[in-house]
Amino acid sequence: MNNKISGYGEYLWNDNREYKGMWKDNNMHGEGEYRWADQRLYRGHYKDDKKHGYGTYIYPDGRSYEGEWKFGKQDGEGVFTTPNGEARRGIWKDGKRI
C-alpha cells in the first residue's frame, strides 16, 4: 500500500499521547480513540486526521461534549455536560455554541 498506514492500528507518541483506531493513508480516518497525556479523551469518528462526524470529548475534570464535529471542531447538534451532570443541549458552529 505504498508504505502508508491503513486499516486498524495503535500508535503511541513519545509524550504518551495514544491513538487506537482506523487509519487511511497515514491519517486517523474512521472510528478511533485518542487519549492525551493529561487524560483528555476523544472517542468517535475521524476524517483526514481531524475529528469529523459524531464523537465524544471528555475532559479530565469530568466535563464532556457529545455530538457532531466538523474539521476538528464541534459543529452541529451536541450536548455539553458539566462535572456535576448538568446537561446543556445546543447547536455549535466552528467550535462555539450558538
Buried (B, 14 or more C-beta within 10 A) or exposed (E): EEEEBBEEEEBEEEEEBBBBBBBBEEBBBBBBBBBBEEEBBBBBBBBEBBBBBBBBBBEEEEEBBBBBBBEBBBBEEBEBBEEEEEEEEEEBEEEEEE
